[in-house]
Amino acid sequence: MAGLGRTRRNPQGFSLAEVVLALVLLGLLSAGASSLVTSALGTSNAQRDQMIAHLLAARELETALAGGYGTLPAGTRAAAAVAGFPQYTARLSVAQQGADLRWVRVTVSGPAAADSLETLIANRS
């Protein structure tokens, strides 16, 4: 009766059940980690696309404003490819807001993101 309740340890290694359990746990941890990495990469790519759209909108707005009030007639220009970024298009809208004010809006759209920037420009002449 002295040996009841005791298990005999195998000094030669792990049992098959221990190995299978360890592999199952490793598989579950790996699946969870790969899911987190995939999600993080997707978020990173979306943020990159949004940042590109924003920076291109800022560049297009600055380019449009560089010519001054007289070069921005009211109306909407058709969407055109952004120089250096053919997958992105920019559309410029100009609306008269009074005798000497125009509302300028640039919208840049890309494969996965879009952004708009707008400002007022005054006639200083």
N, C-alpha and C positions, 0 to 999 in steps of 0.2 A: 503494500500500500504506500510505501514511501515514494514510489515513482509516479503516482497518479497526479494529474494536474500539471505535470512538468512536460515541457516539449524539448525534444532533443535537437540541438542546433547542429546544422550541417556545416562543418568547418571548411568544406570545399567550395562554397559559393552561395549564390542566391537561389531560392526555389523558383520554379516556373511562374507561380502566382505572383511573386514579388516582382519579377521582371515584367510580366504583363501589366501589372498595376502601374509600375513606373513608366512604361511606354504610353499607357492611356493618359496619365497625368501630363506627361511631356507633350503629347499630341494636343490636349485641351489648352494648355498654356501657349503652345505655338499658334494654334488657330486664333486665340484671342489677341495675341500680339500682332499677327499678320493683319487682322481686321483693323486694329488701331493704326497701324502703319498705312494701310490703304486709305483709310478715312483721312488721316493727316495729309497724305499726298494730294488727295482730291481737294481738300480745303486750301492747301498751298497753291495749287494750280488755279483755282477759282480766284484767289486773292491776287495772284500774279496777273491774270487776265483783266481783273477790275482795275488794278493799278496802271496797266498799260493803257486801257481805255481812258482813264482819268488824265494821265500825262499827255496823251495824244489830244484830248479835248482842250487841255490848257494850251498846248502848242498851237492848235488850230485857231483858238480864240485870240491868242496873242498875234498870230499872223494876220487875222482879219482886222484887228484893231490897229495894226501898225500903219495902215494906209490912212487912217483918220476917218472922220465923220463922212466926208464927201465920197469915199469909196464904198460906203455901205448903204446902197439903196434899199428901201423897204421891200420885203419879199422873202421867199425861201429858195435857196439854191438846191438843186438836186444833189442827192447823196453821191459822193465821189470817193474813190479809193484814197486813202491817206498815204502820202509819199513815204516810201520805205516800209510800209506795213500794208500790203495789198489785201490782206484778209480783214482789214478794218475800213469802214466807210465813215465819212464825216458829212453832216448836213448843217448848213448855216441858215438861220432864220433871223430876219431883221424886221422889227415892227416899230412904226412911228409912235411915239408916246407923247407927243406935243410938238410945238413948233420947232424946238431945237433939241429934242431928246429922241434917241432910238434905243430900243431894247434889243440886244444882240444875244443870240443863243446858239451854241454849237453842241450838236449831239454826235457822239462817236459810238458806233456799234461794231462789235466784233463777233467772233464765233461763239464766245461764251460770256460776254459781258458788254455792257453799254454804260455810258456816262454822259451827262449834260452839264455844261457850265453856261452861265449867263451873266450879263452885266448891262449897265446903261452907258451910253456914250453921248456926250453933249457936243453941240456945234459951238465952237469957240470963235468963229469968225465974225 
